[in-house]
Amino acid sequence: MGLFSNKHANQNVPPAQPTGATTVTTTSSTPAGGGPGFFSKNKHRTNSPPVEPATHNKQVVNPILLQALLRARTAVNEARAEIAALQREAEAEARAAKEKQRVARSYSKAGGKLGRYN
């Protein structure tokens, strides 16, 4: 049996007649949907289980999942607050470092003149 062969293809074929005999052919049409194949218009399949209306129509929120979601949101908010505090601290340290550099430059300029005319 080939890949695209129909298992019902040989049902409508009349048996072979001996030579010299008259043959009468009868044809039968396939249904409008094309028969029992995959692309048929008959969509009533008995293989799939029915869908329960409770799971299909409404969404049930599990309290454990809700608590986990709230904990995750709280953790994200705490992490954002910590990041903002670290940024403020880094900016303050950067300002202090710039001030130290300014003071060190002024000492360097003043110290360069020491001992010139000794």
C-alpha positions in Angstrom: 0.0 0.0 0.0 1.5 3.4 -1.0 1.9 6.5 1.0 -1.1 8.3 -0.6 -3.3 5.3 -1.4 -6.8 5.1 -0.1 -7.8 1.9 1.7 -11.3 2.3 0.2 -10.0 2.8 -3.3 -10.5 -0.9 -4.3 -14.1 -1.2 -3.1 -15.7 0.4 -6.2 -13.6 -1.5 -8.7 -15.5 -4.3 -10.4 -13.8 -7.7 -10.6 -11.8 -8.5 -13.7 -13.9 -9.9 -16.6 -12.7 -12.5 -19.0 -11.8 -11.2 -22.4 -14.7 -10.9 -24.9 -17.3 -10.4 -22.2 -19.4 -7.3 -22.0 -18.8 -5.1 -19.0 -21.2 -2.9 -17.2 -19.6 -0.2 -15.2 -21.3 1.3 -12.2 -20.0 4.5 -10.6 -20.6 5.7 -7.1 -19.9 9.2 -6.2 -18.1 10.2 -3.1 -19.9 12.3 -0.5 -19.7 16.1 -0.8 -17.0 16.2 1.9 -14.7 14.0 0.0 -15.0 10.8 2.0 -13.5 9.7 5.3 -10.1 11.2 4.7 -8.2 13.9 6.7 -9.4 16.8 4.6 -13.1 15.8 4.7 -15.7 18.4 5.6 -17.1 16.1 8.3 -15.5 17.6 11.4 -17.2 15.4 13.9 -14.3 13.4 15.3 -14.9 10.8 18.0 -11.2 10.6 19.1 -11.0 13.9 21.0 -12.4 14.1 24.5 -15.0 16.8 25.2 -13.8 20.0 26.7 -15.1 20.7 30.2 -16.9 24.1 30.4 -15.4 24.9 33.8 -11.8 24.8 32.5 -12.7 26.4 29.2 -14.8 29.4 30.4 -13.3 30.6 33.6 -9.8 30.8 34.9 -9.2 29.6 38.5 -6.5 31.4 40.4 -4.5 29.1 42.7 -3.8 30.8 46.0 -0.3 29.3 46.2 0.5 30.7 42.8 -0.9 34.1 43.8 1.3 34.2 46.9 4.3 33.3 44.8 3.5 36.1 42.4 3.2 38.6 45.2 6.5 37.4 46.7 8.2 37.8 43.3 6.7 41.3 42.8 7.9 42.3 46.3 11.4 41.0 45.6 11.6 42.9 42.3 10.5 46.1 44.1 13.1 45.6 46.8 15.8 45.0 44.2 14.9 48.2 42.4 15.0 50.2 45.6 18.4 48.7 46.4 19.7 49.5 42.9 18.5 53.1 43.3 20.3 53.4 46.7 23.5 52.0 45.2 23.3 54.5 42.4 22.9 57.4 44.9 25.8 56.1 46.9 28.0 55.8 43.8 27.2 59.3 42.8 28.1 60.6 46.3 31.4 58.7 46.1 32.1 60.1 42.7 31.5 63.7 44.0 33.8 63.0 46.9 36.5 61.6 44.6 36.3 64.7 42.3 36.7 66.9 45.4 39.8 64.9 46.5 41.3 65.3 43.0 40.7 69.0 43.1 42.4 69.3 46.5 45.3 67.1 45.4 45.9 69.3 42.3 45.9 72.4 44.4 48.5 70.8 46.8 50.5 69.8 43.8 50.6 73.3 42.4 51.5 74.7 45.8 54.1 72.1 46.5 55.8 72.6 43.2 56.9 76.1 44.3 58.5 74.9 47.5 62.3 75.0 47.7 62.7 77.0 44.5 65.3 79.5 45.7 67.3 77.5 48.2 
